[in-house]
Amino acid sequence: MASKSNPFTFLQQVRSETAKVVWPSRRETMISTLMVFVMVVAAALFFFAADQLMGWGLSFVLNLGN
């Protein structure tokens, strides 16, 4: 079972652990954000094209009976 500590000790531990984190630079954050947006646009275009192609194919197959 975990031992109970007071809130002051807990906050000290949180602060010391936060100091160990290597935070990304502004440039790294901007590049990562830009890459996320690029991948979102690429995925959206891919799924749009796939949806259009499947829709065209399905309507072609269903209209063969007419």
HELIX and SHEET records of a PDB file:
HELIX    1   1 PRO A    7  ALA A   19  1                                  13    
HELIX    2   2 ARG A   26  LEU A   62  1                                  37    
HELIX    3   3 ASN A   63  GLY A   65  5                                   3    
END                                                                             
